[in-house]
């Protein structure tokens, strides 16, 4: 199991991530991605799903047309871990393509 990030590690990690913000009332981060249409949003979700399976770490997400809202937290650790930061970075990389 991954260990929760302490306050310093969390702040350092968030400083490296563009557009990710802490979730009120949870030890989690979130971001909203916008795409040109539903097909682009769904294609991105499919790529992320492959990465998530490889990492055995799955996002909470919600999709409406061209928008995907994502929340990351490691449930078995009870909060934010390095796994969440790694997945957030991969999601951002895949959104840039």
HELIX and SHEET records of a PDB file:
HELIX    1   1 UNK A    7  UNK A   16  1                                  10    
HELIX    2   2 UNK A   38  UNK A   55  1                                  18    
HELIX    3   3 UNK A   82  UNK A   96  1                                  15    
SHEET    1   A 4 UNK A  21  UNK A  22  0                                        
SHEET    2   A 4 UNK A  29  UNK A  34 -1                                        
SHEET    3   A 4 UNK A  67  UNK A  72 -1                                        
SHEET    4   A 4 UNK A  60  UNK A  64 -1                                        
END                                                                             
